[in-house]
Amino acid sequence: MDDRTGPLDAAHDQARRFLEGLGTRPVWPTASYEEMLDALGGPLPEHGQDATNVVESLARSAGPGLAGIAGGRFFGFVIGGALPAALGADWLTSTWDQNGAMTSLTPAAAAAERTAGRWIVEALGLPTGTAAGLVTGGLMANFTGLAAARHRVLGEVGWDVAQRGLAGSPPIRLVVGEHRHDTVDLAARYLGLGRDAFVLVGADDQGRMRPDALRTALRSGAGPTIVCLQAGEVHTGAFDPFDALIPLARDAGAWVHVDGAFGLWAAATPRLAWLTAGIEDADSWATDAHKTLNVPYDCGVALVRDPADLVAAFAIDADYIPGSGEDPMNLVPEFSRRARGFPVWAALRSLGRSGLARLVETLAARAASFAEQLARLPGVEIVNEVDYTQVMLRLKDDALTVEAGRQILAEGTAVLTPAQWEGRAVLRCSVSSWATTEDDVAQTVAAVERVLADLV
């Protein structure tokens, strides 16, 4: 157990082989979950094994059950790759094994997180002084922002939720779009806001919340209100019209939260900032660093205009912890936590402002190229307006679309994932990885063309 060099050398060797093989291995896993249970399962061994052998055995056994997410042809869901600097920093993060909760115990981790958060605020054009906390992903980023919102809107009507809890509190209205992401609903459930608290607002054919529908929804009731908007609908990539919606919410005295898991980063480049016009006037924002920023899992970002709202929701005073007002744990739900600031700091430091803008622009350009080339294929319909990084396509009917999706995954060149939009089967292509090249786009389109030729 004292041998550290052997396992690290083995991990480095296996990691290098994995990355070097991404161009030729199938992008979708070739083994099923059941096969992986057989390969990795069994009873707990009676005796241990040499650590180096364990690492090598894990790599061999797990290989067929791994997706090529780190490569340039994974377009499933909305999952980015890992920038080289962020990957290297993530290895160091595991080696250093720092608890990123406190400035006293791990000042380097706390400083990296504080700096990375400030850089994100600057890059996205959010108000100076906005607080940033690093969490596990988009779900917890939404939870964190909405927790701050819950504290504030109840406090404004004289109810201290931290002291009194929710029982007997004035009801909160959560005003949401009909095409919101599922994590908003789950975050609300965690916060004790059931579906009865939801006020649904209609959207256009791309999933953008309609200002007239929001105005009607806000006038339909009163009391503490949170309006949840969206930067990047997960199917179409569409952005709510913030410059029209946020003033309506402000007039109603509502807190405005923006779920921008992958779309918030459009604000980092002047070429795409029109998509997020007015977003800086919100009160909280949620995004994922492991999507558009291409930081390794896991890393979400919760941003709140007034840090006092986060501190009120999450700060804790334990007599055995030498705390300070700068402790990262005061801004997030977690107590003990991974030092996520190092990979985020490294990603932003390696890119700089111009590199970040170029990364986002390139992802959008690759998506536009996808849409243009796929639209040339016989029988392919591009369903959405490709303004950002999402491309949604379908064939002449649902059955053909579903079967094409199954065969594309089995073919192995690339990953597109099935979904439904407005009751019809579609295939989604999410361009999220820094590693995606024009050649990856061309290879994927060629694979789709081969599959379609076999189907018709």
C-alpha positions in Angstrom: 0.0 0.0 0.0 3.0 2.3 0.3 3.8 2.1 -3.4 2.5 5.3 -5.0 4.8 5.4 -8.1 3.6 2.2 -9.7 -0.1 2.9 -9.7 0.4 6.5 -10.9 2.7 5.3 -13.7 0.1 2.7 -14.7 -2.7 5.2 -14.6 -0.7 7.6 -16.8 0.1 4.9 -19.3 -3.5 3.7 -19.4 -4.8 7.3 -19.7 -2.4 8.0 -22.6 -3.5 4.9 -24.4 -7.1 5.8 -24.0 -6.7 9.3 -25.3 -4.5 8.1 -28.2 -7.1 5.5 -29.2 -10.1 7.9 -29.3 -9.9 8.4 -33.0 -10.4 4.7 -33.8 -12.4 3.2 -31.0 -16.3 3.2 -31.2 -17.6 6.3 -29.5 -20.6 4.5 -27.9 -19.8 1.7 -25.4 -19.5 -1.8 -26.9 -20.4 -3.6 -23.7 -23.7 -3.5 -21.8 -24.3 -2.6 -18.2 -24.8 -6.3 -17.4 -21.5 -7.2 -19.1 -19.8 -4.6 -17.0 -21.3 -6.0 -13.9 -19.9 -9.4 -14.8 -16.4 -7.9 -15.6 -16.2 -5.7 -12.5 -18.5 -7.6 -10.1 -18.3 -10.7 -8.0 -17.9 -11.0 -4.2 -15.5 -8.8 -2.2 -12.1 -10.5 -2.6 -10.8 -12.1 0.6 -7.3 -10.8 0.0 -6.0 -7.6 -1.7 -4.1 -7.3 -4.9 -1.0 -5.2 -5.9 -2.1 -1.6 -6.5 -0.5 -1.4 -9.9 -2.2 -4.5 -11.0 -5.5 -3.2 -9.7 -5.2 0.0 -11.9 -4.2 -2.0 -15.0 -7.0 -4.5 -14.4 -9.5 -1.8 -14.0 -8.5 -0.2 -17.3 -8.7 -3.5 -19.1 -12.0 -4.5 -17.6 -13.7 -1.1 -17.9 -12.5 -0.3 -21.5 -15.5 -1.8 -23.4 -18.0 0.0 -21.2 -16.5 3.5 -21.7 -17.9 6.1 -24.1 -15.6 8.3 -26.1 -16.7 11.5 -24.4 -13.2 12.9 -24.5 -13.0 12.7 -28.3 -14.3 14.9 -31.1 -17.3 12.8 -32.2 -19.4 12.5 -29.0 -22.5 14.7 -29.6 -24.8 12.9 -27.1 -26.7 14.9 -24.5 -24.7 18.1 -23.7 -21.4 16.9 -22.4 -18.1 18.6 -23.1 -14.6 17.1 -23.2 -11.7 18.1 -21.0 -9.2 20.8 -22.0 -5.6 19.6 -21.6 -4.8 22.2 -18.9 -8.0 21.3 -17.0 -7.3 17.6 -17.3 -3.8 18.0 -16.0 -5.0 20.2 -13.1 -7.7 17.6 -12.3 -5.0 14.9 -11.9 -3.2 17.3 -9.5 -6.4 17.9 -7.7 -6.8 14.2 -7.0 -3.1 13.9 -6.0 -3.2 16.9 -3.7 -6.5 15.6 -2.2 -7.5 18.9 -0.7 -10.8 19.6 1.0 -11.8 22.8 -0.8 -14.2 24.0 1.9 -12.0 26.4 4.0 -9.5 29.1 3.5 -7.6 28.1 6.6 -7.1 24.5 5.8 -6.6 24.8 2.0 -5.9 28.4 1.1 -4.6 27.5 -2.4 -7.9 25.6 -3.2 -10.0 28.5 -1.9 -8.0 31.1 -3.7 -8.2 29.2 -7.0 -12.0 28.8 -6.7 -12.5 32.5 -5.7 -10.3 33.6 -8.7 -11.9 31.3 -11.1 -15.4 32.5 -10.0 -14.4 36.1 -10.5 -13.0 35.3 -14.0 -16.3 33.7 -14.9 -18.2 36.7 -13.7 -16.0 39.0 -15.8 -16.1 36.8 -18.9 -19.9 36.6 -18.9 -20.4 40.3 -18.2 -22.3 39.7 -14.9 -22.5 42.4 -12.2 -19.2 43.0 -10.4 -19.3 41.4 -6.9 -21.5 38.5 -8.1 -20.7 35.4 -5.9 -19.7 32.1 -7.5 -19.8 28.7 -5.9 -18.6 25.5 -7.5 -21.0 22.5 -7.1 -21.4 19.1 -8.7 -23.4 20.1 -11.8 -26.3 22.0 -13.3 -28.9 20.4 -10.9 -27.0 21.6 -7.8 -26.2 25.0 -9.5 -30.0 25.5 -10.0 -30.7 24.3 -6.4 -28.1 26.7 -5.1 -29.5 29.7 -7.0 -33.1 28.8 -6.1 -32.2 28.3 -2.4 -30.8 31.9 -2.4 -34.0 33.0 -4.1 -36.2 31.2 -1.6 -34.4 32.9 1.3 -34.7 36.4 -0.3 -38.4 36.3 -1.5 -39.6 34.9 1.8 -37.5 37.4 3.8 -39.1 40.2 1.9 -42.5 39.3 3.3 -41.0 38.9 6.8 -40.4 35.1 6.9 -37.0 33.9 7.9 -36.8 30.4 6.3 -33.5 29.6 7.9 -35.0 30.1 11.4 -38.6 29.0 10.8 -38.5 26.5 8.0 -41.2 26.2 5.3 -44.1 24.9 7.5 -46.6 27.7 7.6 -44.6 30.1 5.4 -46.3 32.2 2.7 -46.5 30.1 -0.5 -43.9 30.8 -3.2 -44.9 31.0 -6.9 -42.2 29.4 -9.1 -42.9 30.8 -12.6 -41.3 28.5 -15.2 -41.4 27.9 -19.0 -43.1 24.9 -20.4 -39.7 23.8 -22.0 -37.6 24.2 -18.8 -35.0 21.6 -18.0 -36.0 18.7 -15.7 -33.3 19.8 -13.2 -35.3 22.9 -12.3 -38.2 20.7 -11.2 -35.9 18.4 -9.2 -34.2 21.4 -7.6 -37.5 22.8 -6.6 -38.5 19.5 -5.1 -35.4 19.5 -3.0 -36.3 22.9 -1.8 -39.8 21.9 -0.7 -41.5 23.6 -3.6 -43.9 21.0 -5.1 -45.6 21.1 -8.5 -48.5 23.0 -7.0 -46.1 26.0 -6.7 -45.4 26.0 -10.4 -46.9 28.6 -12.7 -46.4 27.4 -16.3 -45.6 29.9 -19.1 -46.1 29.2 -22.7 -43.3 29.1 -25.3 -42.8 29.6 -29.0 -42.0 26.8 -31.4 -38.3 26.8 -30.4 -39.0 26.7 -26.6 -38.5 30.4 -25.9 -40.7 31.8 -23.2 -43.2 34.3 -24.6 -43.3 37.7 -23.0 -47.1 38.0 -23.3 -47.5 34.7 -21.6 -45.2 35.7 -18.8 -47.1 39.0 -18.3 -50.3 37.1 -18.0 -48.8 34.5 -15.6 -47.4 37.2 -13.3 -50.8 39.0 -13.1 -52.6 35.8 -12.2 -51.4 35.8 -8.6 -49.4 37.5 -5.9 -47.0 36.8 -3.1 -43.3 35.7 -3.1 -42.4 34.9 -6.7 -39.4 33.4 -8.5 -39.2 33.5 -12.3 -36.9 30.9 -13.8 -35.6 31.6 -17.4 -33.4 29.6 -19.7 -30.3 30.2 -21.6 -30.1 27.3 -24.1 -33.1 24.9 -24.4 -31.6 21.5 -24.2 -33.2 20.3 -27.5 -33.2 23.4 -29.7 -30.5 25.5 -28.0 -32.9 28.5 -27.9 -32.6 31.4 -25.5 -35.4 33.1 -23.7 -35.7 36.8 -24.7 -34.2 38.1 -21.5 -34.3 41.8 -22.4 -38.1 41.5 -22.7 -38.8 39.1 -19.9 -36.6 40.3 -17.0 -38.2 43.8 -16.9 -41.7 42.1 -16.6 -40.4 40.0 -13.7 -38.8 43.1 -12.1 -42.1 45.0 -12.3 -43.8 42.2 -10.4 -41.1 42.2 -7.7 -39.9 38.7 -8.6 -36.5 37.1 -8.2 -35.1 36.1 -11.6 -33.0 32.9 -11.9 -31.4 31.8 -15.2 -30.7 28.1 -16.0 -27.8 28.4 -18.4 -26.1 25.0 -18.1 -24.4 25.3 -21.5 -25.9 28.5 -23.0 -24.7 31.0 -20.4 -21.3 30.9 -22.1 -22.7 32.6 -25.2 -22.2 35.8 -23.2 -18.4 35.3 -23.4 -18.1 36.3 -27.0 -19.4 39.4 -28.8 -20.5 37.3 -31.8 -23.1 35.4 -29.8 -23.8 37.8 -26.9 -27.0 38.9 -28.7 -28.4 35.6 -27.5 -28.0 36.6 -23.9 -28.9 40.3 -24.1 -30.3 41.5 -20.8 -29.2 38.4 -18.8 -27.0 40.5 -16.5 -30.1 41.9 -15.0 -31.1 38.6 -13.4 -30.5 37.8 -9.7 -28.9 34.3 -10.1 -27.5 32.1 -12.8 -26.6 28.4 -13.1 -24.2 26.8 -15.5 -21.9 23.8 -16.0 -18.1 24.1 -16.3 -18.1 20.5 -17.6 -20.2 21.4 -20.6 -19.1 24.4 -22.7 -16.0 25.3 -20.7 -14.8 21.7 -21.0 -13.6 21.0 -17.5 -13.7 17.4 -16.3 -16.6 16.1 -14.3 -17.9 17.2 -11.9 -18.2 20.9 -11.8 -21.3 23.2 -11.9 -21.2 26.9 -11.2 -23.8 28.8 -9.1 -23.8 32.6 -9.5 -25.7 35.0 -7.3 -25.8 38.7 -7.6 -25.8 39.4 -3.9 -23.4 37.2 -1.9 -25.4 37.8 1.3 -28.3 35.7 -0.1 -26.0 32.7 -0.6 -24.4 33.1 2.8 -27.8 33.3 4.4 -28.8 30.1 2.7 -25.7 28.0 3.3 -23.2 29.4 5.8 -22.7 27.3 8.9 -20.8 28.0 12.1 -19.1 25.0 13.7 -17.0 25.5 16.8 -14.2 23.2 15.6 -13.7 24.9 12.3 -11.6 28.1 12.0 -13.9 29.7 9.5 -13.9 33.0 7.7 -16.2 35.0 5.5 -14.2 33.9 2.5 -14.8 30.1 3.0 -16.1 28.5 -0.2 -18.4 26.3 1.9 -20.4 29.4 2.9 -21.7 29.7 -0.7 -22.7 26.1 -1.6 -24.6 23.1 -0.1 -21.6 21.0 0.5 -19.4 20.9 3.6 -16.5 18.6 2.7 -15.9 19.1 -1.0 -13.5 18.4 -3.9 -11.2 21.3 -4.8 -13.0 22.0 -8.1 -11.4 25.4 -8.4 -8.1 24.1 -9.7 -9.4 22.6 -13.0 -11.6 25.6 -13.6 -8.8 28.0 -12.9 -6.5 26.0 -15.3 -9.1 26.0 -18.1 -9.6 29.7 -17.9 -5.9 30.5 -17.5 -5.1 28.4 -20.5 -7.8 30.0 -22.7 -7.8 33.6 -21.6 -10.7 35.9 -22.5 -9.9 35.6 -26.3 -9.5 31.8 -26.1 -12.8 31.3 -24.3 -14.6 33.4 -26.9 -13.0 31.4 -29.6 -13.9 28.1 -28.0 -17.6 29.1 -27.8 -17.6 30.5 -31.3 -16.0 27.4 -32.7 -18.6 25.1 -31.0 -21.4 27.2 -32.6 -19.7 27.2 -36.0 -19.3 23.4 -35.9 -23.1 23.1 -35.1 -23.9 25.4 -38.1 -21.7 23.2 -40.3 -23.5 20.1 -39.0 -26.9 21.5 -39.8 -25.8 22.6 -43.3 -24.3 19.3 -44.2 -27.1 17.1 -42.7 -29.8 19.2 -44.4 -28.3 18.1 -47.8 -29.0 14.4 -47.1 -32.2 13.1 -48.7 -35.0 12.8 -46.2 -33.3 14.7 -43.4 -35.2 17.6 -41.8 -33.4 20.1 -39.4 -36.1 20.9 -36.8 -34.6 23.8 -34.9 -33.1 27.2 -35.6 -29.3 26.5 -35.2 -28.2 29.7 -33.5 -25.9 28.1 -31.0 -24.6 24.5 -30.4 -27.6 22.3 -30.7 -28.8 20.6 -33.9 -32.0 18.6 -34.0 -33.0 16.4 -36.9 -35.6 13.9 -37.9 -36.6 11.7 -40.8 -39.9 11.3 -42.5 -41.6 9.5 -39.6 -40.9 8.5 -36.0 -40.2 4.8 -36.6 -37.5 5.7 -39.2 -36.0 8.3 -36.9 -35.8 6.0 -34.0 -34.2 3.2 -36.0 -31.7 5.6 -37.6 -30.7 6.7 -34.1 -30.2 3.1 -33.0 -28.1 2.2 -36.0 -26.0 5.3 -35.7 -25.0 4.3 -32.2 -24.3 0.8 -33.2 -22.2 1.9 -36.2 -19.8 3.5 -33.8 -18.4 6.5 -35.6 -20.3 9.1 -33.5 -22.9 9.6 -30.9 -26.2 11.3 -31.5 -29.0 10.8 -29.0 -32.7 10.2 -29.4 -35.3 12.5 -27.9 -38.8 13.9 -28.6 -39.8 17.4 -29.6 -43.4 18.5 -29.7 -44.5 14.8 -29.7 -42.3 13.7 -32.5 -39.1 11.6 -32.5 -35.9 13.5 -33.2 -32.2 13.0 -33.0 -30.1 15.5 -31.1 -26.6 16.6 -31.9 -24.9 18.6 -29.1 -21.6 20.2 -30.1 -19.9 20.7 -26.8 -16.3 19.4 -27.1 -13.2 21.5 -27.8 -11.8 18.5 -29.6 -14.4 18.5 -32.4 -12.9 19.4 -35.8 -14.5 19.9 -39.2 -13.2 16.4 -40.0 -15.2 15.0 -37.1 -18.2 16.8 -38.5 -17.6 15.3 -42.0 -17.0 11.8 -40.6 -20.2 12.0 -38.6 -22.3 13.2 -41.6 -20.8 10.4 -43.7 -21.8 7.9 -41.1 -25.3 9.2 -41.0 -25.5 9.0 -44.8 -24.4 5.4 -44.7 -27.0 4.5 -42.1 -29.7 6.3 -44.1 -28.7 4.4 -47.3 -29.2 1.1 -45.6 -32.6 2.1 -44.3 -34.2 3.3 -47.5 
